[in-house]
Amino acid sequence: MTQIKSLLNNYGVAVEGPILLTPSLNYDERGYFLESWNQIEFNSLIGGEINFLLDGHSLSKKGVLRGMHYQIPPNQQGKLVRCITGEIYDVIVDIRQGSPTFSSWIAINISNKNFHQLWIPPGFAHGFLTLSNTAEVLYKLTDFWHPESERSIRWDDRTISINWPKVNN
């Protein structure tokens, strides 16, 4: 069974929507097995019906910052993100107009050692900083990439003020 955790923003306030999932690992003398995706369990955990349409896979070197990306309606994307090698500092920003946590951000370290997966519903910008020598990140996306709908926020936007860690190359 997957464990879930609600997330707090940079002000210590719980943000409605995103969740951190940690799948159960089954260890034996051969190694381990984990179920990284189960649609019935996932939909039950989030209390909705999600259909992923696209999988993405990125490789990044240490110190590479990707993001902060999002797509606008009608092509908003939800993302389920996990890191299969290395470690990333994963950040999401609430861009939902009218949300009580609008423009606040959440950061979580995701790695191949902690097995965390981050559910990012539509309405959030997403990016990450690579902390290890390399990191491979897998994404499950609820919509296809639509260049005309893609938008971004500067990684150093002064109004959002994300606290990015320093990475020594």
Salt bridges, closest charged atoms under 4 A:
ASP28 OD2 - ARG30 NH2 2.42
ASP55 OD1 - LYS140 NZ 3.07
ASP90 OD1 - HIS126 NE2 2.77
ASP94 OD2 - ARG96 NH2 2.85
GLU136 OE1 - HIS57 NE2 2.55
ASP143 OD1 - HIS146 NE2 3.36
GLU148 OE2 - HIS146 ND1 3.60
GLU150 OE2 - HIS69 ND1 3.45
ASP156 OD1 - ARG154 NE 2.86
